Amino acid sequence: MSDMTQRKPEIPETEQPDQQQPRKSDATRRGGGDPSSRGRTTIADGVVEKIAGLAARDVLGVHAMGSGISRTFGAVRDRVPGGGSKSVTRGVKAEVGEVQTALDLEIVVDYGVSIADVARDVRENVIAAVERMTGLEVVEVNIAVSDVKLPEEEDDEPESRLQ
């Protein structure tokens, strides 16, 4: 007759059940691999345009963004009830790829500032903000200075024809 008593398998001391063992995360146990490699993230052009527009406006010496016509239409749109808020993407155009982006900015600078310094500061600020927030590599930031804001000029609001 055979021995019917069951023996417990010997467990080395380092693997005793009452000791806490580091557990594999559910992500690596279930699907295997790095969770960041399971799927794709796409970023819309408008998202990059908003980030770049806000970053450019933060630079000292930038008076406004966009051409005179777009600023005039924007000012009219802002005065109409329900017309929306100021467009942060005015004067910004982005082309977004899978890992890179390129930007075109149109700015108005304040009179008396160095345009070269303002352009450099805008470029640095925009690149830092877009790369930090999106993870995309910014391959170029083209800046067109479309106007200089003179101290005696009124802000970009069209004259009202109504009295």
C-alpha positions in Angstrom: 0.0 0.0 0.0 1.2 3.5 -0.8 1.5 6.3 1.7 -1.6 8.5 1.3 -0.4 11.3 3.4 0.3 14.4 1.5 3.4 16.3 2.1 3.5 20.1 1.8 6.2 21.2 -0.6 9.0 22.8 1.1 9.1 26.5 0.4 12.4 28.3 0.8 12.4 30.9 3.6 12.6 33.8 1.2 9.3 32.8 -0.4 7.2 32.2 2.7 3.6 33.3 2.1 3.5 35.6 5.1 6.3 37.7 3.7 5.4 40.5 1.3 6.7 39.9 -2.2 6.8 42.6 -4.8 3.9 41.9 -7.2 4.0 42.5 -10.9 1.7 45.3 -11.9 -1.6 44.3 -13.5 -0.6 46.0 -16.7 2.6 44.0 -17.2 1.0 40.7 -16.0 -2.1 40.9 -18.2 -1.0 42.3 -21.5 2.7 42.3 -21.3 5.0 45.1 -22.3 5.0 48.8 -21.6 1.6 50.4 -21.2 2.7 53.4 -23.2 3.2 51.2 -26.3 -0.4 50.1 -26.3 -2.1 52.7 -28.4 -1.6 56.0 -30.1 -1.9 59.6 -29.0 -2.7 62.2 -31.7 -2.5 65.9 -31.1 -4.7 68.2 -33.2 -3.2 71.2 -35.0 -5.5 73.5 -33.0 -4.0 72.2 -29.7 -0.5 73.1 -30.7 -1.7 76.4 -32.1 -3.3 77.4 -28.8 -0.2 76.4 -26.8 2.1 78.4 -29.2 -0.3 81.4 -29.2 -0.3 81.7 -25.4 3.4 81.2 -25.2 4.1 83.9 -27.8 1.8 86.4 -26.1 3.7 85.9 -22.8 6.9 87.5 -24.4 7.6 91.1 -23.5 7.4 93.2 -26.7 4.7 91.2 -28.4 1.8 93.6 -28.7 -0.6 91.3 -30.7 -0.8 88.3 -32.9 -2.0 88.1 -36.5 -2.3 90.6 -39.4 -4.2 93.8 -39.2 -7.2 92.4 -41.0 -7.5 89.3 -38.7 -7.2 91.6 -35.7 -9.9 93.9 -36.9 -12.3 91.0 -37.6 -11.4 89.6 -34.2 -12.1 92.8 -32.5 -15.5 93.0 -34.2 -16.3 89.4 -33.3 -15.3 90.0 -29.7 -17.7 92.9 -29.4 -20.7 90.9 -30.7 -22.6 89.2 -27.8 -22.0 85.4 -28.1 -19.3 86.0 -30.7 -16.7 84.1 -28.6 -13.7 85.1 -26.7 -10.4 86.3 -28.0 -8.9 83.8 -30.3 -5.6 82.5 -28.9 -4.9 80.9 -32.2 -5.0 84.2 -34.2 -1.7 84.6 -36.0 -0.6 81.0 -35.4 -0.5 78.1 -37.9 0.8 74.7 -37.0 1.5 71.6 -39.0 1.6 68.5 -36.7 3.0 65.2 -37.6 3.3 62.0 -35.5 6.5 63.2 -33.7 7.3 66.6 -35.0 5.6 70.0 -35.6 6.4 73.2 -37.4 4.9 76.6 -36.6 4.3 79.9 -38.4 3.6 82.9 -36.2 2.5 86.4 -37.3 3.2 89.0 -34.6 2.9 92.8 -34.0 5.7 94.2 -31.8 5.8 97.2 -29.6 7.7 100.2 -30.9 11.2 100.6 -29.5 11.9 96.9 -28.8 14.5 94.9 -30.7 12.7 92.8 -33.2 15.5 90.3 -33.3 15.4 89.9 -29.5 11.6 89.6 -29.4 11.7 87.0 -32.2 14.4 85.0 -30.4 12.4 85.1 -27.1 9.2 84.1 -28.8 10.9 81.2 -30.6 12.5 80.0 -27.3 9.2 80.3 -25.3 7.1 78.7 -28.0 9.5 75.8 -28.5 9.8 75.2 -24.7 6.0 75.3 -24.1 5.0 73.1 -27.1 7.7 70.4 -26.5 7.0 70.3 -22.7 3.2 70.0 -23.1 3.0 67.8 -26.2 6.2 65.8 -26.4 6.5 66.7 -30.0 9.8 67.9 -31.5 9.5 71.5 -32.8 11.5 71.5 -36.0 10.9 75.2 -36.9 9.2 78.3 -35.7 8.9 80.9 -38.5 8.0 84.4 -37.3 6.6 87.2 -39.5 6.5 90.6 -38.0 3.5 92.3 -39.7 3.3 95.6 -37.8 4.8 97.8 -35.1 2.5 99.2 -32.5 3.3 102.9 -32.1 2.6 104.5 -28.7 0.1 107.1 -30.1 -1.9 104.5 -32.0 -5.3 103.3 -30.7 -5.8 99.7 -29.9 -7.1 97.5 -32.7 -10.8 98.3 -32.3 -12.7 99.5 -35.3 -14.5 102.9 -35.0 -18.2 102.5 -34.4 -20.4 104.2 -37.0 -23.3 104.3 -34.6 -23.7 107.3 -32.4 
